[in-house]
Amino acid sequence: GTFPFCFVIDGKVYVGGRWPNCASPTPTNAVYRYDPSTDTWTSVASLPQALWGGAGASDGRYGYVLGGLNVSGSYLNTLYRYDPVSNSWTTLASYPLNVWSPALAYLNGSLYASQGGNNSGLTPASYRYDIASNSWTAIANAPVGGYEGWGVSMNGMFYNFGFHTTGGYACTNQFYLYNPASNSWSSIAIFPGGVRNDLRGAVIGGRYFGGFGHDCAPTFHRDWWMYCP
């Protein structure tokens, strides 16, 4: 399937909310849990609605899914929280924008979201969600609009790797970090793998390991890189 969300809780991977295949162009509300200790997949509680292109993140206790497109092709402003103990979903405060494929990550009691696509095009708008108060606050806009970015938190910063940029179906090798202390964005080192979209990865030991994606030619890649802040 395409454009699923994913997050990790207690060493298990949760994946769902995707467009199954070209022969079945309808999003699904199915969600699955992968347990690496047993190498098995298990179906868990379905999303409140079918969607695809939502962004996932976890605070270690709960999983969160932001935005996406529904079965009617409408952009969503929904934020859902998954509780693995009760195996249930809760609808939280709506995102200030309807948005598809934003970058999302958890950092110090908050979720940070940036960019995404909607009926107005690609947005640079960014927001912080305070988990304790269930509320959204606008933060500085990203330097460019984009979508399909991959958000991670690392060393107290929010990073956005590998996205399409404003101007349509275009990729870039310039990615950014957000500093919550100064409410500002900065460029990071140019990605040496060339322009890239869907640069998926994970943070291990204060470093980002990522790769794959495509360069909008589109040529698909299977290389793997390490970013040292």
Secondary structure as GFF3:
##gff-version 3
##sequence-region A 1 229
A	DSSP	beta_strand	5	9	.	.	.	ID=ss1
A	DSSP	beta_strand	12	16	.	.	.	ID=ss2
A	DSSP	beta_strand	31	35	.	.	.	ID=ss3
A	DSSP	beta_strand	40	44	.	.	.	ID=ss4
A	DSSP	beta_strand	55	58	.	.	.	ID=ss5
A	DSSP	beta_strand	63	66	.	.	.	ID=ss6
A	DSSP	beta_strand	79	83	.	.	.	ID=ss7
A	DSSP	beta_strand	88	91	.	.	.	ID=ss8
A	DSSP	beta_strand	103	107	.	.	.	ID=ss9
A	DSSP	beta_strand	110	114	.	.	.	ID=ss10
A	DSSP	beta_strand	117	118	.	.	.	ID=ss11
A	DSSP	beta_strand	121	122	.	.	.	ID=ss12
A	DSSP	beta_strand	126	130	.	.	.	ID=ss13
A	DSSP	beta_strand	135	139	.	.	.	ID=ss14
A	DSSP	beta_strand	146	147	.	.	.	ID=ss15
A	DSSP	beta_strand	150	154	.	.	.	ID=ss16
A	DSSP	beta_strand	157	161	.	.	.	ID=ss17
A	DSSP	beta_strand	164	165	.	.	.	ID=ss18
A	DSSP	beta_strand	176	179	.	.	.	ID=ss19
A	DSSP	beta_strand	184	187	.	.	.	ID=ss20
A	DSSP	beta_strand	200	204	.	.	.	ID=ss21
A	DSSP	beta_strand	207	211	.	.	.	ID=ss22
A	DSSP	beta_strand	224	227	.	.	.	ID=ss23
###
